[in-house]
Amino acid sequence: MFVSLQTYFARHVVKRLSRILIAAHPYIAMLAAYILVFKGQDYDIPKLALGSFSSMAISYNTVVFGFCVTAIALIIAIPNSNFLYFVARNREDAYRDLAFVFSWTGVVHWLAFVTDIYSFVVYGSECNMLSDHTTPYKSAWLFFVVSLQIYAVLQFLVNLIATFEIADLYGMWLVAESRKRTKQSRKY
């Protein structure tokens, strides 16, 4: 497992790290988490127990993780080699980047899932996320958990957009193929 993780991060995450860090959604997630965790009581946000948050997040993360695994399986099983050449003409790494978006979204949701379970086990269901900051560690942990979960939700939006983009490219390819076949049939 550790060798696989090391390979994945070395070959794929490090290669795309600048694009991950340049995107707005990690920073939007941290800003939203800061407001919720550290300033939530100032904005009259209803009290949210960590147990309730974790339960919702665990369910959500499980569903999205399943989506990502299915998406990866589909892009492995379904592609037409002519379509892949078409995609590569537009951008050489487009297919690999699509696979990475699905895998990265899955990794982020898996990590969020694990941190939510850890939070639930360690802090219990009664911990109030907005006001129970008894230690700096607890405050930092809550900030991390909420940031990660918001980032995961935003990353899933990126995943949905990437799915649409590949579907749109596939539609363009089908139109081009149809025109090509129509021209060929007129020759005969």
C-alpha positions as CSV (number, residue, x, y, z in Angstrom):
1,M,0.0,0.0,0.0
2,F,2.7,2.5,0.9
3,V,4.7,1.8,-2.2
4,S,1.5,2.4,-4.3
5,L,0.8,5.7,-2.4
6,Q,4.4,6.8,-2.9
7,T,4.3,6.0,-6.6
8,Y,0.9,7.8,-7.1
9,F,2.1,10.9,-5.3
10,A,5.5,10.9,-7.0
11,R,4.3,10.3,-10.5
12,H,0.9,12.1,-10.5
13,V,0.3,14.4,-7.6
14,V,3.8,16.1,-7.7
15,K,3.5,16.5,-11.4
16,R,0.2,18.4,-11.0
17,L,0.8,20.0,-7.7
18,S,1.1,23.5,-9.1
19,R,-2.3,23.2,-10.7
20,I,-3.8,21.8,-7.5
21,L,-2.4,24.7,-5.5
22,I,-3.1,27.4,-8.1
23,A,-6.8,26.5,-8.2
24,A,-9.2,28.7,-6.1
25,H,-11.1,25.9,-4.4
26,P,-8.4,25.0,-1.7
27,Y,-8.4,28.6,-0.6
28,I,-12.2,29.0,-0.7
29,A,-12.4,25.9,1.4
30,M,-9.9,27.2,4.0
31,L,-11.7,30.6,4.1
32,A,-15.1,29.0,4.6
33,A,-13.7,26.7,7.3
34,Y,-12.1,29.6,9.1
35,I,-15.4,31.4,9.1
36,L,-17.3,28.4,10.3
37,V,-14.9,27.1,12.9
38,F,-13.4,30.3,14.3
39,K,-16.1,32.9,13.6
40,G,-19.3,30.8,13.4
41,Q,-20.5,32.0,16.8
42,D,-20.1,35.6,15.6
43,Y,-22.4,35.0,12.7
44,D,-25.2,33.3,14.6
45,I,-24.7,30.1,12.7
46,P,-26.6,27.3,14.4
47,K,-24.6,25.0,16.6
48,L,-23.4,21.9,14.7
49,A,-22.4,18.8,16.6
50,L,-19.3,17.1,15.2
51,G,-21.2,13.8,15.2
52,S,-23.9,15.2,13.0
53,F,-21.3,16.7,10.7
54,S,-19.3,13.5,10.6
55,S,-22.4,11.4,9.8
56,M,-23.4,13.6,6.9
57,A,-19.9,13.8,5.6
58,I,-19.2,10.1,5.9
59,S,-22.3,9.3,3.8
60,Y,-21.5,11.9,1.2
61,N,-17.8,10.8,1.0
62,T,-18.8,7.2,0.5
63,V,-21.2,8.0,-2.4
64,V,-18.7,10.3,-4.1
65,F,-15.8,7.8,-3.7
66,G,-18.0,5.2,-5.4
67,F,-18.7,7.6,-8.2
68,C,-15.0,8.2,-8.7
69,V,-14.1,4.5,-8.7
70,T,-16.9,3.9,-11.2
71,A,-15.7,6.8,-13.4
72,I,-12.2,5.5,-13.4
73,A,-13.4,2.0,-14.4
74,L,-15.5,3.5,-17.2
75,I,-12.7,5.5,-18.7
76,I,-10.6,2.4,-18.7
77,A,-13.2,0.1,-20.1
78,I,-15.0,2.2,-22.7
79,P,-12.6,4.3,-24.7
80,N,-12.4,4.1,-28.4
81,S,-8.9,4.4,-29.7
82,N,-9.9,6.9,-32.4
83,F,-11.6,9.0,-29.8
84,L,-8.4,9.0,-27.7
85,Y,-6.4,10.1,-30.7
86,F,-8.9,12.9,-31.1
87,V,-8.6,14.0,-27.5
88,A,-4.8,13.8,-27.7
89,R,-4.8,16.2,-30.7
90,N,-6.5,18.8,-28.5
91,R,-4.1,18.3,-25.6
92,E,-1.6,15.5,-25.2
93,D,-2.3,14.6,-21.5
94,A,-6.0,15.2,-21.6
95,Y,-7.0,11.6,-21.0
96,R,-4.4,11.1,-18.3
97,D,-5.5,14.4,-16.6
98,L,-9.1,13.2,-16.7
99,A,-8.1,10.0,-15.0
100,F,-6.1,12.0,-12.4
101,V,-9.1,14.3,-11.7
102,F,-11.2,11.2,-10.9
103,S,-8.5,9.6,-8.8
104,W,-7.6,12.8,-7.0
105,T,-11.2,13.4,-6.1
106,G,-11.4,9.9,-4.8
107,V,-8.3,10.3,-2.7
108,V,-9.5,13.6,-1.3
109,H,-12.9,12.0,-0.4
110,W,-11.2,8.9,1.1
111,L,-9.0,11.2,3.3
112,A,-12.1,13.2,4.3
113,F,-13.9,9.9,5.2
114,V,-11.0,8.8,7.4
115,T,-10.7,12.1,9.2
116,D,-14.4,12.2,9.8
117,I,-14.3,8.8,11.4
118,Y,-11.3,9.7,13.5
119,S,-13.1,12.9,14.6
120,F,-16.2,11.0,15.5
121,V,-14.3,8.4,17.5
122,V,-12.0,10.9,19.3
123,Y,-14.3,13.8,19.9
124,G,-17.7,12.0,20.1
125,S,-21.0,13.2,18.8
126,E,-21.6,16.0,21.3
127,C,-18.6,18.2,20.5
128,N,-19.9,21.5,19.1
129,M,-17.8,22.4,16.1
130,L,-18.4,26.2,16.5
131,S,-17.6,26.8,20.1
132,D,-15.9,23.7,21.8
133,H,-12.3,24.9,21.2
134,T,-10.8,23.7,24.4
135,T,-7.3,23.2,23.0
136,P,-5.4,24.7,20.1
137,Y,-5.0,21.2,18.8
138,K,-8.8,20.7,18.7
139,S,-9.3,24.0,17.0
140,A,-6.6,23.2,14.4
141,W,-8.1,19.7,13.9
142,L,-11.6,21.1,13.4
143,F,-10.3,23.6,10.9
144,F,-8.5,20.9,9.0
145,V,-11.5,18.5,9.0
146,V,-14.0,21.3,7.8
147,S,-11.5,22.6,5.2
148,L,-10.9,19.2,3.8
149,Q,-14.6,18.4,3.6
150,I,-15.4,21.7,1.9
151,Y,-12.4,21.1,-0.5
152,A,-13.7,17.7,-1.2
153,V,-17.2,19.1,-2.1
154,L,-15.6,21.7,-4.4
155,Q,-13.2,19.1,-5.9
156,F,-16.3,17.0,-6.8
157,L,-17.7,20.0,-8.6
158,V,-14.4,20.0,-10.6
159,N,-14.9,16.3,-11.2
160,L,-18.4,16.9,-12.6
161,I,-17.2,19.7,-14.9
162,A,-14.4,17.4,-16.1
163,T,-17.0,14.7,-16.8
164,F,-19.0,17.1,-18.8
165,E,-15.9,18.3,-20.7
166,I,-15.0,14.8,-21.8
167,A,-18.7,14.2,-22.7
168,D,-18.6,17.4,-24.8
169,L,-15.4,16.3,-26.5
170,Y,-16.9,12.9,-27.2
171,G,-19.9,14.7,-28.7
172,M,-17.6,16.8,-30.9
173,W,-15.8,13.6,-32.0
174,L,-19.0,11.9,-32.8
175,V,-20.1,14.8,-35.0
176,A,-16.7,14.8,-36.8
177,E,-16.9,11.0,-37.3
178,S,-20.5,11.3,-38.6
179,R,-19.4,14.0,-41.1
180,K,-16.4,11.9,-42.2
181,R,-18.7,8.9,-42.8
182,T,-21.2,11.0,-44.7
183,K,-18.5,12.3,-47.0
184,Q,-17.2,8.8,-47.5
185,S,-20.6,7.4,-48.3
186,R,-21.2,10.2,-50.9
187,K,-18.0,9.2,-52.7
188,Y,-19.4,5.7,-53.4
